[in-house]
């Protein structure tokens, strides 16, 4: 029986240290879509478009899948990169052959979002073949919700509409990363104001100390063994 999450989604506010934390995982590869790993000691490559991603994936396959963890940094940026593929998929249809626009999201009645979801799913499914464990990093989307008759700020994953469902539906764990003083925590305990959760028993309802920092804000230790226990 598998205990560890195969697909982990971590989201946070900017500059919380997501990329730094995952760079400490042993034998991980970071697909750097936002140039967040340039100053870190880690194995990473930047990608500016889907063709770059295909080239990186091909190299990983030819190397016989050497990595234990494949990091998508970030899934929020990946959504944006999928727009040209969504356009290409639409133009392959009888209806889309006559389309002269350059963005499927300009289609009437929100029809273009279907093709964006198709493109996003296609790319995400491909990336999941590149390592035993996939970790998706994402940005937070602040929104206002009503809790017991009062409006409060809530944190959610910054993805468009049903793309969030696609990213989350097969995730074994969704954690909200935040800082408290010099330490960083990964929260799997869902609430009215935070979207998260986990299937593995050792993560359900937990708020885990993932990174410890010094007084200057430098990361001095991580506790990934609390997430991946075997």
C-alpha positions in Angstrom: 0.0 0.0 0.0 1.4 3.4 -1.0 1.7 5.9 1.8 3.4 8.9 0.2 1.6 11.4 -2.1 2.3 10.8 -5.8 0.9 14.1 -6.8 1.4 17.0 -4.3 0.1 20.5 -4.8 1.7 23.3 -2.7 0.5 26.9 -3.0 1.4 30.0 -1.1 1.8 33.7 -1.3 4.8 35.1 -3.2 8.3 34.9 -1.6 7.3 32.3 0.9 10.1 30.0 -0.1 8.4 27.3 -2.1 11.2 26.8 -4.6 13.9 26.9 -2.0 12.2 24.3 0.1 11.7 21.8 -2.8 15.3 22.3 -4.0 16.3 20.5 -0.8 14.6 17.3 -1.8 17.0 14.6 -2.8 17.2 13.7 -6.5 14.6 16.3 -7.6 14.3 18.2 -10.9 12.7 21.6 -11.1 10.9 22.7 -14.3 11.5 26.4 -13.8 8.7 28.4 -15.5 9.3 31.6 -13.5 13.1 31.7 -13.2 12.8 31.1 -9.4 15.7 28.6 -9.1 18.5 30.6 -10.8 20.2 31.4 -7.4 19.7 28.0 -5.9 22.0 24.9 -5.9 19.7 22.4 -7.6 19.0 20.6 -10.8 16.7 22.7 -12.9 16.0 24.0 -16.4 14.0 27.0 -17.5 11.1 26.7 -20.0 9.4 29.5 -21.8 6.9 27.5 -23.8 5.4 24.0 -24.4 8.2 23.2 -27.0 10.8 23.8 -24.3 8.9 21.4 -22.0 8.8 18.7 -24.6 12.5 19.0 -25.1 13.2 18.7 -21.4 10.8 15.7 -21.2 12.5 14.0 -24.1 15.9 14.4 -22.4 14.6 12.9 -19.1 13.2 9.9 -21.0 16.4 9.4 -22.9 18.2 9.4 -19.5 15.9 6.7 -18.3 13.9 8.8 -15.9 16.6 9.5 -13.3 14.7 11.8 -10.9 12.6 10.9 -7.9 10.7 14.2 -7.8 9.6 16.4 -10.7 8.7 19.9 -9.6 6.5 22.2 -11.7 7.3 25.7 -10.7 4.7 27.0 -11.1 1.4 25.4 -12.2 0.0 29.0 -12.3 2.5 29.9 -15.0 1.9 26.5 -16.8 -1.7 27.6 -17.3 -0.5 30.7 -19.2 1.9 28.6 -21.3 -1.0 26.3 -22.4 -2.8 29.0 -24.3 -1.0 28.5 -27.6 -1.6 24.7 -27.4 -5.3 25.4 -26.6 -5.4 27.5 -29.8 -3.7 24.8 -31.8 -6.1 22.1 -30.5 -9.1 24.3 -31.4 -7.9 25.0 -34.9 -7.6 21.3 -35.6 -11.4 21.0 -35.3 -13.8 21.7 -38.2 -15.2 24.7 -36.4 -11.8 26.1 -35.5 -10.3 26.0 -39.0 -11.8 29.3 -39.9 -10.8 31.0 -36.6 -8.6 33.9 -37.2 -8.0 35.0 -33.7 -4.8 34.4 -31.6 -6.4 33.5 -28.3 -9.1 30.9 -27.7 -10.4 32.8 -24.7 -11.8 35.3 -27.1 -14.3 32.8 -28.3 -18.0 33.7 -27.4 -19.8 32.2 -24.4 -16.5 31.2 -22.8 -16.1 28.3 -25.2 -12.3 28.8 -25.2 -12.0 27.7 -21.6 -12.8 24.1 -22.7 -9.8 24.1 -25.0 -7.6 25.6 -22.3 -8.7 22.8 -20.0 -7.9 20.2 -22.7 -4.4 21.7 -23.3 -3.7 21.9 -19.6 -4.8 18.3 -18.9 -2.7 17.1 -21.9 0.5 18.8 -20.6 0.0 17.8 -17.0 -0.6 14.2 -17.9 2.6 14.2 -19.9 4.6 15.7 -17.1 3.3 13.1 -14.7 5.1 10.4 -16.7 8.6 11.9 -16.0 9.1 10.9 -12.3 7.4 8.8 -9.6 6.4 11.9 -7.7 5.1 15.2 -9.1 5.1 18.3 -7.0 3.1 21.3 -8.4 3.9 24.7 -6.9 1.2 27.4 -7.3 0.4 31.0 -6.3 -2.3 31.9 -3.9 -5.5 33.7 -5.0 -6.9 35.9 -2.3 -10.7 36.1 -2.3 -13.5 37.2 0.0 -16.0 34.6 1.3 -18.8 34.8 3.8 -18.3 32.9 7.0 -21.2 32.9 9.5 -22.6 36.1 8.1 -19.2 37.9 7.9 -16.9 38.6 5.0 -13.4 37.3 5.5 -10.3 36.9 3.4 -9.7 33.4 2.1 -6.8 31.7 0.3 -7.3 29.5 -2.8 -5.2 28.2 -5.7 -4.6 30.7 -8.5 -6.0 28.8 -11.4 -8.8 29.7 -13.8 -12.2 28.1 -13.1 -12.2 24.3 -13.7 -8.4 24.2 -14.2 -8.2 24.2 -10.4 -10.4 21.1 -10.3 -8.1 19.4 -12.9 -5.0 20.2 -10.9 -6.6 19.1 -7.6 -8.8 16.1 -8.5 -5.9 13.6 -8.8 -3.7 15.3 -6.1 -3.1 13.0 -3.1 -2.4 16.1 -1.0 -2.9 19.9 -1.3 -1.0 22.0 1.2 -1.0 25.7 1.9 2.5 26.9 2.7 3.0 29.9 5.1 5.6 31.5 7.3 5.3 32.0 11.0 8.4 33.9 12.3 11.5 32.2 11.0 9.8 28.9 10.3 7.7 27.7 7.3 4.7 25.4 7.7 2.7 23.2 5.3 -0.9 23.1 6.3 -3.2 20.2 5.1 -6.0 21.1 7.5 -8.8 22.6 5.3 -11.0 25.4 6.8 -13.4 28.1 5.7 -10.5 30.3 4.7 -7.9 27.8 3.4 -8.4 25.2 0.6 -6.3 22.1 1.4 -6.4 18.5 2.4 -4.8 15.1 2.0 -5.5 11.4 1.4 -2.4 9.8 3.2 -3.2 9.2 6.8 0.0 10.8 8.1 -0.9 14.1 6.4 -4.7 14.3 7.0 -5.5 17.4 9.1 -1.8 18.1 9.8 0.0 21.4 10.0 3.6 20.4 9.5 6.8 22.3 10.3 8.5 21.9 6.9 11.4 24.5 7.1 13.3 26.1 9.9 15.1 29.4 9.4 17.6 31.5 11.3 17.1 35.1 12.4 18.2 36.4 9.0 15.5 34.4 7.2 17.9 31.8 5.8 16.7 28.2 5.5 18.8 26.0 7.8 16.8 22.7 7.8 13.9 21.0 6.2 11.6 18.2 7.3 10.5 16.5 4.0 10.7 13.2 5.9 7.4 14.2 7.5 5.8 14.4 4.0 7.6 11.5 2.4 7.9 8.9 5.1 9.3 5.9 3.2 
